């Protein structure tokens, strides 16, 4: 994995020292909370319902074992012993004291972590395919390009104060595991007809109050021009973005109002007029960055592990874990192992300090010292020998991290909701827990198959409810928490916005409501159909009729 150089390390130390002085002024009463707010947000520090929340950046979802141990130390020492992994592959610590924030940033800086670009109207933390460097279907390592963009965008003077926050995701696979089409800019790397690497550039995706799927504005961008083309997009946005209305300030609104064709025309004009050689990355610099991601330490192994196959035959639990929590690796004899942060009845995305330490130890012993964070709020050990999977499974199982539910009904995405967030209208965590408990039977969950439930506590959609196979949105209904359900969304390559099913229902009705929807699916599905496929084929009518039957 890429390691920060001396420039990065000095920058992080200086930034932490600067924030220490700003915190001291606030604690001494020399500046007001309103004056302090833009300073703390530039360092990822939010003020939520009960305490300060620190959002730690995890660029393109990649962590070293030492970095994960540092996060465990911070959670144990300065928080309540756990952290919350988000759909942006960041880690949130929800119980931070202001006086401790500078010490936390110092600890993070020691291992190359920080909270820069996790808030504010800037280019936010970059995300990428969590399988990058391990997936057999990728044409390149998408982390290389995410790191290129990170180095270019961090503290970029022209784009530090955009009309609104700005998010970029990169994939290099035909299977979109980074949800690129719901990002402000989504980049898909592929090989063109001549075998050359090129980007398909999508712009204007985003959820929240006005959900949009991004539009492709350029089908083929030579990779050497990535930065100059991104600069052109951001300059057009900076020029026209609605700074007068926070609800219309995102680039998705600009693309929709101009139309994708006109927006693309303006970007092309800006790009053609630019000094491309002055912006685009020299080949030598790309080679330097790429060197940080070169695969090392893999052994020549047979594709089939007799030891692993024998262990699966002896253990139904291991066999089920292998069916759902393992993915193929590009190296024969290795696997990508999902660490589920969705134990039945627990908070989706939460990970205790002890669990972080365990995963870090497993990474050192079995996964080249590397961990990935997936936007589905789970962790991944990307490079595990098949021979070692039984030991990894046993250790994860003992720590409550081996629930065999990846992409199944209890693998629920949920934002912190009203339990923590001052913006939320309703709680998300208890609803997710209720649903997971209702479908706790692993055999029944397997029978249902792939079903992605996503829950947000407010319209800001941090839980991605707009693109859930079943999306759940918390709303305030005369002071009571209600939940609006929608069906048919997807954040993957077949991206779509879910359709609202009907009137919102109270919290106690949500899990039974899901039960009704699942019942319709099992009755209606054809051979090989996922829940999403059935909804798209039948439409909402049979689901609505069953779910709201008691209301008539």
VODO-287001 format. One line per 10 residues: number of its first residue (from 1); for each residue x, y, z of C-alpha. Coordinates in Angstrom, 3 decimals, decimal comma, padded with zeros to 6 digits. Layout:
N
NUM	X Y Z; ...
***
This chain:
552
1	000,000 000,000 000,000; 001,031 003,616 -000,541; 002,964 005,225 002,314; 002,965 008,955 002,992; 006,282 010,667 002,281; 008,105 013,359 004,281; 006,024 016,125 002,701; 002,776 014,431 003,766; 004,054 013,769 007,280; 005,212 017,353 007,805
11	001,921 018,646 006,468; -000,086 016,488 008,901; 002,064 017,489 011,879; 001,786 021,193 010,999; -001,977 020,925 010,499; -002,410 019,218 013,886; -000,321 021,893 015,604; -002,325 024,662 013,958; -005,588 023,101 015,148; -004,209 022,741 018,655
21	-003,839 026,527 018,810; -007,356 027,030 017,427; -008,852 024,673 020,030; -006,968 026,463 022,812; -008,477 029,779 021,723; -011,983 028,282 021,718; -011,541 026,650 025,141; -010,243 029,946 026,527; -013,307 031,773 025,176; -011,244 033,922 022,846
31	-013,407 032,931 019,878; -017,096 032,025 019,739; -018,570 028,720 018,547; -019,665 030,435 015,327; -016,105 031,628 014,731; -014,696 028,218 015,628; -017,122 026,220 013,463; -015,373 026,663 010,076; -012,006 025,910 011,705; -013,153 022,666 013,324
41	-015,031 021,519 010,229; -011,844 021,865 008,191; -010,415 019,307 010,621; -013,360 016,898 010,536; -014,784 017,897 013,913; -018,592 018,133 014,037; -020,882 019,123 016,898; -023,674 016,554 017,124; -026,510 015,897 019,561; -024,496 014,825 022,584
51	-020,840 015,572 021,895; -018,300 016,427 019,255; -017,874 013,853 016,487; -014,539 013,395 014,716; -014,617 011,995 011,195; -011,304 010,378 010,288; -010,384 010,092 006,610; -009,522 006,672 005,242; -008,410 007,470 001,678; -009,822 004,964 -000,825
61	-010,732 002,720 002,128; -007,214 001,348 002,663; -005,704 000,899 006,132; -002,507 -000,650 007,383; -002,591 -002,811 010,494; -000,734 -000,087 012,420; -003,260 002,519 011,315; -006,176 000,360 012,471; -004,422 -000,130 015,813; -004,063 003,642 016,101
71	-007,808 004,025 015,511; -008,433 001,397 018,194; -006,187 003,319 020,598; -008,029 006,575 019,940; -011,432 004,891 020,345; -010,370 003,257 023,598; -008,608 006,308 025,067; -010,717 009,232 023,919; -014,125 007,791 023,008; -016,366 005,042 024,417
81	-014,310 002,164 023,055; -015,711 001,899 019,529; -015,946 003,688 016,190; -018,447 003,756 013,355; -017,412 002,999 009,759; -019,442 004,962 007,230; -020,637 004,692 003,634; -017,813 007,089 002,737; -015,270 004,560 004,130; -014,402 007,005 006,925
91	-014,408 006,277 010,667; -016,549 008,405 012,970; -015,907 008,791 016,692; -019,080 010,134 018,283; -018,054 011,006 021,844; -015,062 013,329 021,496; -014,174 016,049 024,013; -012,882 019,241 022,454; -009,865 019,352 024,754; -008,786 015,928 023,412
101	-009,138 016,687 019,692; -005,551 018,018 019,207; -004,036 014,982 020,947; -006,128 012,696 018,735; -004,901 014,411 015,572; -001,323 014,048 016,813; -001,835 010,301 017,333; -003,371 009,961 013,885; -000,606 011,951 012,207; 002,005 009,566 013,619
111	000,595 006,769 011,420; -000,365 008,873 008,389; -004,023 009,381 009,292; -005,928 012,635 009,572; -009,368 014,241 009,355; -008,612 016,570 006,444; -011,238 016,777 003,682; -013,879 014,962 005,713; -015,973 018,109 005,938; -016,405 021,472 004,263
121	-017,063 022,603 000,712; -014,002 020,934 -000,750; -013,065 017,741 -002,567; -013,789 015,148 000,091; -012,011 011,902 000,938; -011,552 009,760 -002,185; -013,204 006,346 -002,460; -012,351 003,362 -004,657; -013,087 -000,308 -005,231; -012,442 -002,124 -001,913
131	-011,174 -005,119 -003,929; -008,555 -002,990 -005,724; -005,283 -004,840 -006,193; -006,976 -008,163 -005,446; -009,858 -008,482 -007,915; -009,397 -010,633 -010,976; -011,723 -008,487 -013,104; -009,925 -005,159 -012,678; -007,903 -003,614 -015,510; -005,742 -001,620 -013,100
141	-005,468 -000,797 -009,407; -008,013 001,983 -008,863; -006,203 003,072 -005,689; -003,337 004,362 -007,829; -005,634 006,875 -009,477; -007,424 007,735 -006,243; -004,025 008,539 -004,722; -003,172 010,701 -007,745; -006,363 012,670 -007,168; -005,727 012,869 -003,416
151	-002,316 014,409 -003,872; -003,634 016,834 -006,488; -006,737 017,878 -004,555; -005,468 018,187 -000,973; -005,389 021,927 -000,188; -005,830 022,763 -003,888; -006,261 026,558 -003,635; -008,776 026,848 -006,446; -011,058 024,152 -005,076; -010,849 024,649 -001,305
161	-014,112 026,642 -001,176; -016,464 025,115 -003,698; -020,199 025,881 -003,803; -020,775 022,648 -001,871; -019,014 019,449 -000,815; -017,646 017,375 -003,684; -017,140 013,610 -003,852; -015,168 011,469 -006,312; -015,115 007,665 -006,655; -012,956 005,449 -008,871
171	-013,374 001,901 -010,126; -011,306 -000,135 -012,555; -013,676 -003,052 -012,864; -016,820 -003,766 -014,898; -018,415 -004,658 -011,559; -018,973 -001,345 -009,803; -018,088 -002,035 -006,165; -017,548 001,678 -005,451; -021,053 002,982 -006,322; -019,467 005,487 -008,718
181	-022,740 006,494 -010,371; -024,052 008,211 -007,241; -020,989 010,456 -006,913; -020,351 014,022 -008,069; -017,693 012,512 -010,317; -017,586 008,780 -010,971; -014,584 007,437 -012,875; -014,603 003,997 -014,513; -011,253 002,816 -015,818; -011,258 000,393 -018,761
191	-009,175 -000,655 -021,762; -010,287 000,755 -025,103; -010,324 -000,996 -028,453; -006,572 -000,406 -028,772; -005,856 -001,853 -025,344; -005,079 001,565 -023,862; -006,287 002,592 -020,413; -009,022 005,217 -020,496; -011,649 006,678 -018,187; -015,383 006,858 -018,668
201	-016,316 010,058 -016,828; -019,668 010,392 -015,083; -020,789 013,618 -013,427; -023,778 014,754 -011,404; -024,673 011,737 -009,310; -025,790 012,192 -005,730; -028,524 011,372 -003,248; -030,108 013,548 -000,548; -033,020 015,880 -001,165; -032,665 015,623 -004,955
211	-031,361 012,165 -005,929; -029,704 011,697 -009,321; -027,791 009,007 -011,141; -024,678 010,488 -012,732; -024,563 011,168 -016,465; -021,641 010,094 -018,640; -020,168 013,277 -020,125; -017,113 011,682 -021,748; -016,919 008,061 -022,804; -013,168 007,958 -023,388
221	-010,636 010,101 -021,574; -006,972 009,083 -021,983; -005,605 008,488 -018,503; -002,770 010,973 -019,014; -005,331 013,789 -019,070; -007,162 012,857 -015,875; -006,164 015,880 -013,782; -006,656 018,522 -016,457; -010,119 017,128 -017,190; -011,066 017,067 -013,509
231	-009,862 020,659 -013,280; -012,132 021,619 -016,171; -015,161 019,987 -014,505; -014,490 021,725 -011,219; -013,920 025,103 -012,863; -017,295 024,920 -014,634; -018,898 023,943 -011,323; -017,066 026,685 -009,422; -018,287 029,235 -011,983; -021,961 028,251 -012,088
241	-022,644 026,444 -008,781; -025,523 027,882 -006,723; -023,830 029,501 -003,718; -027,082 031,325 -002,936; -029,057 028,147 -002,108; -027,542 025,269 -000,125; -030,221 022,875 -001,383; -029,304 023,583 -005,024; -025,556 023,979 -004,614; -024,397 020,460 -005,540
251	-023,059 019,790 -009,025; -025,922 017,345 -009,664; -028,337 020,295 -009,746; -026,113 022,198 -012,167; -025,838 019,195 -014,504; -029,612 018,666 -014,349; -030,419 022,344 -014,954; -027,985 022,789 -017,851; -028,542 019,305 -019,182; -025,695 016,760 -019,464
261	-024,959 017,721 -023,089; -024,548 021,447 -022,357; -022,570 020,761 -019,210; -020,273 018,453 -021,186; -019,890 021,108 -023,897; -018,779 023,699 -021,357; -016,350 021,264 -019,742; -014,845 020,378 -023,113; -014,441 024,066 -023,981; -012,757 024,777 -020,645
271	-010,538 021,730 -021,044; -009,444 022,564 -024,588; -008,539 026,098 -023,506; -006,477 024,883 -020,545; -002,748 024,334 -020,299; -002,929 020,553 -020,050; 000,812 019,858 -019,677; 000,966 022,208 -016,685; -001,746 020,246 -014,864; -001,514 016,629 -015,962
281	000,635 014,259 -013,978; 004,119 013,570 -015,428; 004,809 009,932 -016,199; 007,597 009,895 -013,618; 005,209 010,977 -010,869; 002,631 008,382 -011,879; 005,376 005,746 -011,748; 006,378 006,927 -008,272; 002,812 006,634 -006,991; 002,198 003,335 -008,745
291	005,286 001,853 -007,076; 003,495 002,170 -003,737; 000,828 -000,278 -004,878; 002,928 -002,960 -006,530; 001,881 -006,437 -005,308; 004,492 -008,180 -003,194; 004,745 -011,245 -000,993; 002,357 -013,535 -002,864; 003,291 -017,197 -002,972; 002,835 -019,552 -005,899
301	-000,078 -021,701 -004,679; -002,494 -024,158 -006,268; -005,891 -022,705 -007,099; -007,637 -025,259 -004,874; -006,656 -025,708 -001,237; -007,242 -029,277 -000,061; -006,908 -028,120 003,547; -009,596 -025,471 003,076; -011,943 -027,827 001,238; -011,582 -030,450 003,983
311	-012,244 -027,851 006,686; -015,422 -026,701 004,898; -016,611 -030,279 004,646; -016,208 -030,660 008,405; -017,860 -027,349 009,377; -021,228 -026,068 008,196; -020,425 -022,690 009,758; -017,188 -022,338 007,802; -018,903 -023,501 004,610; -021,637 -020,881 005,030
321	-019,027 -018,198 005,799; -017,139 -019,178 002,643; -020,295 -018,939 000,516; -021,096 -015,401 001,577; -018,013 -013,695 003,018; -015,337 -014,828 000,567; -014,661 -013,433 -002,900; -012,251 -014,714 -005,556; -008,728 -013,288 -005,621; -006,631 -012,668 -008,725
331	-003,808 -014,740 -007,194; -004,435 -018,517 -007,217; -004,723 -019,940 -003,728; -005,857 -016,663 -002,145; -009,233 -015,179 -001,193; -010,743 -011,801 -000,330; -012,312 -012,151 003,126; -015,173 -009,954 004,312; -015,297 -009,075 008,001; -018,953 -008,472 008,812
341	-019,734 -005,513 011,059; -023,390 -006,580 010,988; -023,726 -009,134 013,773; -027,423 -009,778 014,399; -028,858 -007,152 016,730; -025,736 -004,958 016,744; -025,253 -001,479 015,272; -024,340 -001,691 011,574; -020,843 -000,342 010,964; -019,782 -000,181 014,606
351	-016,472 -001,786 015,537; -015,038 -001,945 019,037; -011,433 -001,088 019,827; -010,797 -004,724 020,756; -012,255 -005,853 017,433; -010,088 -003,346 015,561; -007,010 -004,690 017,312; -007,991 -008,246 016,404; -008,529 -007,407 012,731; -005,186 -005,571 012,687
361	-003,464 -008,646 014,134; -005,153 -010,893 011,564; -004,082 -008,518 008,799; -000,477 -008,681 009,940; -000,528 -012,444 010,195; -002,641 -013,380 007,191; -003,290 -010,388 004,857; 000,001 -008,583 004,143; -000,756 -006,092 006,919; -003,622 -004,550 004,976
371	-007,322 -003,890 005,641; -009,992 -002,355 003,434; -013,155 -000,493 004,390; -016,144 -001,111 002,111; -018,893 001,469 001,625; -021,355 -001,166 002,860; -019,834 -000,554 006,343; -017,855 -003,783 006,536; -014,116 -004,478 006,656; -012,118 -006,658 004,260
381	-008,919 -008,663 004,571; -007,896 -008,528 000,903; -005,070 -011,067 000,654; -005,745 -014,258 002,661; -004,420 -017,669 001,661; -007,180 -020,240 001,297; -005,150 -022,483 003,618; -005,482 -019,808 006,320; -009,203 -019,100 005,990; -010,235 -021,632 008,699
391	-008,005 -019,922 011,293; -009,160 -016,452 010,203; -012,800 -017,538 010,414; -012,339 -019,011 013,889; -010,739 -015,803 015,202; -013,405 -013,599 013,620; -016,186 -015,829 014,911; -014,893 -015,613 018,477; -014,937 -011,813 018,194; -018,441 -011,550 016,695
401	-017,112 -010,589 013,263; -017,940 -013,664 011,190; -021,674 -013,283 010,567; -022,143 -014,949 007,150; -024,420 -012,286 005,735; -022,561 -010,222 003,134; -025,159 -008,886 000,641; -027,946 -010,743 002,476; -030,937 -009,198 004,215; -029,206 -008,503 007,554
411	-026,202 -006,813 005,894; -027,969 -003,489 006,358; -026,482 -000,063 005,697; -027,621 002,428 008,343; -026,554 005,951 009,245; -026,199 006,937 012,930; -029,604 008,631 012,770; -031,266 010,404 015,656; -029,220 008,480 018,209; -026,346 010,823 017,355
421	-027,014 013,230 014,499; -028,558 016,662 014,996; -029,844 016,659 011,406; -031,817 013,414 011,697; -035,602 013,145 011,914; -035,691 009,558 013,154; -033,518 006,764 014,476; -031,977 004,315 012,007; -030,032 001,946 014,255; -032,977 000,365 016,171
431	-034,867 -000,194 012,921; -031,863 -001,982 011,408; -031,517 -004,098 014,544; -035,207 -005,065 014,477; -035,015 -006,159 010,839; -031,820 -008,152 011,398; -033,323 -009,977 014,371; -036,444 -010,814 012,367; -034,312 -012,461 009,669; -031,663 -013,957 011,952
441	-032,142 -017,515 010,650; -029,177 -017,955 008,277; -030,921 -020,643 006,229; -033,910 -018,376 005,613; -031,582 -015,497 004,735; -029,827 -017,723 002,199; -033,162 -018,705 000,723; -034,015 -015,034 000,233; -030,642 -014,366 -001,362; -029,210 -010,973 -002,251
451	-031,315 -008,209 -000,736; -029,773 -004,849 000,117; -031,594 -002,760 002,725; -030,393 000,800 003,285; -031,672 003,125 006,016; -031,301 006,888 006,464; -032,497 008,915 009,421; -033,146 011,980 007,270; -033,340 013,203 003,689; -029,557 013,783 003,539
461	-029,334 010,052 002,717; -026,096 009,125 004,480; -027,518 005,590 004,553; -028,000 005,538 000,741; -031,711 004,718 001,067; -032,439 006,015 -002,442; -030,411 003,163 -003,953; -031,462 000,314 -001,690; -033,266 -002,721 -003,055; -035,408 -001,698 -000,099
471	-034,788 001,861 001,016; -036,024 003,183 004,357; -036,180 006,911 005,146; -036,925 008,243 008,611; -039,363 011,158 008,659; -040,901 013,323 011,374; -044,683 013,050 011,419; -046,119 015,473 013,963; -043,322 014,750 016,413; -043,347 010,976 015,882
481	-040,795 008,846 014,033; -042,194 007,300 010,867; -040,498 005,490 008,006; -041,083 005,770 004,286; -040,177 002,690 002,253; -039,083 002,532 -001,361; -038,212 -000,338 -003,705; -036,036 -001,022 -006,713; -032,924 001,070 -006,131; -029,343 000,115 -006,874
491	-026,004 001,862 -006,393; -024,048 -000,529 -008,601; -023,496 -000,744 -012,351; -027,251 -000,996 -012,931; -027,798 002,093 -010,776; -031,335 003,314 -010,247; -033,323 005,427 -007,804; -035,881 003,495 -005,764; -039,583 004,293 -006,051; -041,624 005,228 -002,994
501	-043,973 002,393 -002,094; -046,628 004,285 -000,153; -047,375 006,158 003,090; -044,821 006,114 005,905; -045,318 003,630 008,729; -044,378 003,755 012,445; -041,182 002,124 013,687; -042,924 -000,947 015,102; -044,429 -001,678 011,681; -041,185 -001,574 009,652
511	-039,834 -005,100 010,305; -043,250 -006,769 009,711; -043,555 -004,616 006,588; -040,246 -006,012 005,325; -041,544 -009,501 006,107; -044,544 -008,850 003,866; -042,306 -007,618 001,032; -040,090 -010,675 001,300; -043,161 -012,901 001,213; -044,291 -011,328 -002,071
521	-040,827 -011,777 -003,529; -040,627 -015,455 -002,603; -044,058 -016,029 -004,138; -043,408 -014,016 -007,305; -039,764 -014,632 -008,170; -038,692 -016,593 -011,187; -035,708 -018,899 -011,415; -032,487 -017,021 -010,709; -034,137 -013,702 -009,856; -032,855 -011,506 -007,054
531	-035,277 -009,350 -005,083; -034,267 -006,379 -007,241; -034,936 -008,308 -010,458; -038,408 -009,297 -009,327; -039,320 -005,740 -008,322; -038,158 -004,434 -011,680; -040,165 -007,086 -013,533; -043,426 -006,889 -011,584; -043,424 -003,251 -010,566; -044,552 -002,084 -007,138
541	-048,195 -003,167 -007,291; -048,009 -006,680 -005,747; -045,650 -005,475 -003,022; -047,824 -002,485 -002,188; -050,988 -004,578 -002,079; -049,472 -007,052 000,384; -047,674 -004,574 002,610; -050,631 -002,232 003,008; -053,302 -004,936 003,148; -054,025 -004,223 006,832
551	-054,651 -000,564 006,062; -057,733 -001,308 003,963
***
